Amino acid sequence: MNIFIKSFNRPYYLERCLRSVYMHLQGFNEIYVLDDGTDRKYLDKIQNIFPEVKIRVSALHYQKVTNIKRLVSEGIALPKKVILPLDFWFQEIVSNSKDFFLLLEDDMWFTADVNLAEVGVMMKEYKICIHKLFHFNNPKLNNGKKTVIKENVKLVEPSLFTENERLFKMIFTEDTFKIRALLIKLGIKLLEEEKVKYYTIYNVAGTVFSLDYYRYLWQGVSVIVNEDIQLIRSLEYFNKYKPKYSYENVDVVKTSFSSSATNMFLDIDFNVYDYNYLLNEAWMQDKFDSASGLPDDIKKSVIKDILKNSKIKIEEWEKWRQRFKQQYQDVGHQV
């Protein structure tokens, strides 16, 4: 089984992710970093630390690196249209996977040991299409009847608002009868809460996927991410193939809420690109250890020390950090 890590402009987290993989994982073959905008000098340092890791870059990698440099140094805004390398990710994963693969993002790290070879055997035996190593410890993301199949691992028989694909579209994506809009206007979050439960049959990363499932969901999706499309396709897959779904009882992967690749808020004076530039450079110059704070996030004291005397206002970063976390807490994620 191979491991794929999606990466964008945060080499300090990428190193942390890779270190945790070697610390906690067994039973894997190769590691691929799929990068879409990290300066080559940072990638060269990653390659020197981990010479066996295969680093691939997207077609727009150079242009994105250039745009980020101009934003940080000259304040020139990034293009409004965000183009994600969906086809690049798809082609790299499909070309370099057999039956199952692990997909991570650069700001994820492991906190417990996992044998991926054993996970692959389990998934094949039970016909599992996704095995979640990370689900924010949110029961809504594994909604349904549970069955213990091995220590710390459960199968879940999904319990969904509707299994009918057309009805799902009418209510949750197209809102044909304006039911969802009316409930939201009345302050009733029933359907929003029910939609979250469809992530029982879907996940973005921190998950071992069957190649068949992944191919079904992402074939032909080129540059625009609309998770409604993946939710619809995951429901189609559920109805067509009747696969099984499993998860680690407790998350063995964590992610960061101290940073983001792109997420910003108009009413908070905080620019993630300036922030990541400062941390990237500090990491490049060995001014901090990317493993600081493990198994939790990088220590706040380390980050504040890097930010002091910069144009980043620490109190604005704190406000941004809390707002960023709140988005996840609002849907029941434990962060």
N, C-alpha and C positions, 0 to 999 in steps of 0.2 A: 504494500500500500504506500502510495506517495502522499506527500504533504505539500499543499499550496498555500502561500501567504500573499494576500493582496496588500500592496504597499504604496503609500503616497506621502512623501515629504516629511516623514517622521522616523529617520534612521535610529534615533535613540530608543524608540519603542520597538523597532524592528530587531535591534540587537537583543533587547530584553526578551522579546518573543522567542527568538532563536535559542537563546540561552536556556529558557525554560523548557523548550522542546527537548534539548539534549539532556537536561536535568531529569525530566519526568517521563519521557516517552520511550517505548521500546517497540520492536516489531514493525518498523517502517523501512522503506527503501530509500527514496530520494526526497530532497526538499527543493521546491521551486519557489523563488521569490518572483512575483509578478508585479513589476513596478510601473507606475504611471506618472511619475513626476518628482523623483528624488534626485538631487544633484549627483552627477557622476562621482565627484570626489567622496561623497558619503557612501555611495554604493561600493566604491573601491575599498574603503575601510571595512565595510561589512564583508566583502569578498576576502580580504586579508585575514580577518578574524575567523571566518568560516569558509575555507577554500573549497570544501566539497559541495557547498550550496550552489545550485544553479540559478543565476539571476537572469531574468528575461525582462525586456522593456517594451512598452507599447509603442505603436507607430507615432503617437503624439507626445511621447515622453520628452523629447528635446524641447519642443515648443512650450510645453507646460512648465518645464524647469525655467526656461527663459522668461515666461510670463510672471512667474513667482518672483524671480530676481528683480524684475522691473517694478513689480508692486512694492517690494520691500525697500528697494533703494531709491526709487523715484516716485512712488505713490501712484503709478499708472494702474488703473483698475483692470482687473481680470475680465476676459470676455464674459458677457452675461450668460451666454449659452454654455452650460456645463456638459461636456461630452465625456461619458464614461466609457472605458475600453471593454465593453461587454463581449464583443466578438473576440478580442484578444484573450480575455480570461477563458472564454468558452473553448477556443481552439487549443490553448495550452493545456487545459485540464483534460479535454477529450483525447488529445493526441498522446498524453502521457499518463493515462490511467487505464486500469483494466476493469476490475469489478467495483472497487470502492476507493474512496480517497477522503482525506481530511482537508477541510478548507478553513483557514484562519484569516484574520485581519491583523495588521501589524501592531495594533494596540491591544492585542490579547496575549495572555500568558497563562501557563499551567501552574496549578497549585497542588496537584496530586499526581501520582503515577498512573499511567495508562499503557496497556499493551495493545497496540493497534492490530497486531496479527490476530490476537484473541477476539478483538472486536469484529474483525472481518469474518472470522469463523462463525461467530454468533449471528451476525447479520445474514450470512448465507443460510445458516440452519433455520432461522425463523422467518426468512424472506422479508427482512427489515429494509426499508428504503432510506430512512434517516435515523441516525443515532446521535442524540444531542448530548454534547459534553458541556454545553452552556445554554442556560435558559432563564437567566436572571433569578433562579429559584422562585419563579412565578408559576403557581399551579394552573393559571389560565392558559399557559403555553403548552400544557400537557393535560388537556381537559378530557376526561373520560374514565372508563373503567381500567384500573391498573392491575397488572399481574407481575409478581416478582419472578424473574427468570434466572437471575444470578445475583450474587451479593452486590448491592448498590445499584442494580440495574432493573428497570421496570419496563414492561410493554404497556402501551396505552391504547385502548380501543376508543378512537375519537368519538366524542359526543358533540355534535355540531348543530347549530340553529336550524340548518337545512342542508341536506346532502344533494339537493337538486341544483344543478349548475345554473340553469336559467333563472330560478328563483333567487339564488345567491346574487347573480348579476343585477336583477331588478331591485333588490333591497339594498345591497351593500356597495355596489359600484355605480350602476346607472340611476338608482333611486327613482324608478319609473313612476311609482305612485306617490312620490314625495313623502313617504312615511318617515324615512330617516331624517329628512330636513325638518319635518314637523316636530318630531321628538326632540331633536337638538334645540329647536327654537323654544320648546317648552322646558328645556333643561333636563330632559330625560336621556340618560346615557346608555339605556338598555342595549340598543343595537351596536353602539360602539364597543361595549363590553363583550357582546356576542361575537363581533368581528375579530377581536383579539384572539378568541379561542380557535380560530382557523389556523393560527400559527402552531397549533398542535401538529398539523400536517405539512408545515413549511418552516424553514429557517434559513437565515442568510449565511451565517458562518459560525465557527465554534462547533462544527458538526461533521460527523462522518456521513458521506452521501454515497448511495449507490449510483454508479455511472448512468444507468438507465433512467433513473428518476431525474438526475440533474440534466441529462440531455433532453428529456421530455419538457422540462420547465423552461430551459434557456435557448433551445434551438431557434434560430431566426430572430432573436432579440438583439438588436445591433448597438444602439447608442443611448437609448432613453430607458431609465429604470422607472417602472410603474408596478409597484408590488401587487396591485390588484390583478395584473396579468398573471403573475406567478401564483397568487392565491387561487385564481380560477383554474390555472393549469394543474396546480397541486390537487384541487378538488376533482378535476377530470381524471387525474392519475389514480386517485383514491377510488373512484367509482369503477374505473376500467380494470385495474389490476389487483385491487383489494390487498395492498401491501400492509406490512406491520410497521409500527413506529415505536421507538424506544428512547430512553434517556437515562443519564446518570441521576441517581436519586438526589444528589447534591452536586452543584456545579463543580467541575474540576478545572474550569477556565474562568479567569476574570478579565475585565476590560477597564479602560481608563475613563474617568470623568474629569480629569485635570486638563485634558487636551482634546482637540478634534482636528480633523483634516481640513474642514471647511466651515463648520457650523458657527454662525454668528448671529447676534441679536441687534436690531437697529437702535434700541434704547440703552445699550450697554457699550461703553467706550472701550472695546477690546477687540483687537484684530488677531485672529488665530495665526495668520501668516507671519506677522511680526513675532508673535510668541514662539512659533515653531522654529523660526530662523534663529532666535536667541538660544533655544535649547539645542538645536542642531549644531550650532557653532561651539557651544560649551561642551557638547558630547564629542565633537570632532577634536577638540583640544584637550580631551581627557580631564575636563574640569569636574565631572561628576560620573558616578557609576550608574549605568542604566538599570542595574539590578537593585538599586537603592529602594528599600521599603518592602521587598518581596517577603511574603506572598501577597502583600497589598500593593497599592499604587506607589509611584515615586513619592518620596516624602515631601510634604509641603514645604518644610524648611529648606530642602535642597532647591526646590523651584523658586522660592522667594529669594534665596541668595543669588540665583541667576538673574532674576528680574530686577533686583534693586539697582538703582542708578541707571535704569534703562527708560525708554519712553513708555513702557508698559506700566500702567498703574495697578499695583497689587490689589487694591480694593475693588477695582473693576474686574480683574481676573477672578476674584472671589465671588463677585456677583454673577459673572458669567458661569462659573463653575456650578453654583447652586441652581441657576436657571436650567442649565444643561441637564443636571441630575433630575430636576423636578419633572421634566418631560417624561422620563422613564418611570419615576415614582407614581405619576398620575395614572398609569395603566397597570399598576400593581407590581412593577419590577422592584426587587430588593437590591438597592444600590446604596 
